């Protein structure tokens, strides 16, 4: 079974839709992350959860709302998005979000297109 | 501000050697990662350097010079499957990962 899974893999939505992205990790990790990846730009960290507590929110617009019900699951709820939000959304997990060695394991991503 | 620089794109020939450079300016340093990302797939871990010097792992090696804020990833005996993007990332003093934009490596027969 793959370590980090994400669904759906592709999503097309209108600006008035509400949708959710799901991430699940099977690695027994305690930290989970949402990243936005746009073409030719560095990965943008959006949210971090460490032991189910949100520890980072990097000035992300409120139209993105994360939810972490337990250490294995992470959601990203989407509402009233803009076309510039179209990107690849990556979920990752790591043992913890502390310490210098923070190897992160990534899911395959959700390719989001906002019309 | 914090910054990671790496070339946008490189081209190399199958069987050859290629070196992908990464320079960084970050608030503190707690290690440098290299990840590989094939198109449409998840980034996967390649290497981690925290001390100066060369780390070798099969066909791939990674080098770090902390005094110069510089690293490189060396790929030997290139294969077509090595065509991918290579991401450099640095852990800063707050243990945050700062990412480069990635280098797209194109391998030609």
Interface residues (C-beta under 8 A of the other chain):
Chain A: X4 X40 X41 X42 X43 X45 X90 X97 X98 X99 X100 X101 X102 X103 X104 X105 X106 X107 X108 X109 X111
Chain B: X4 X8 X30 X31 X33 X40 X41 X42 X43 X44 X45 X48 X50 X87 X89 X91 X95 X96 X97 X98 X99 X100 X101 X102
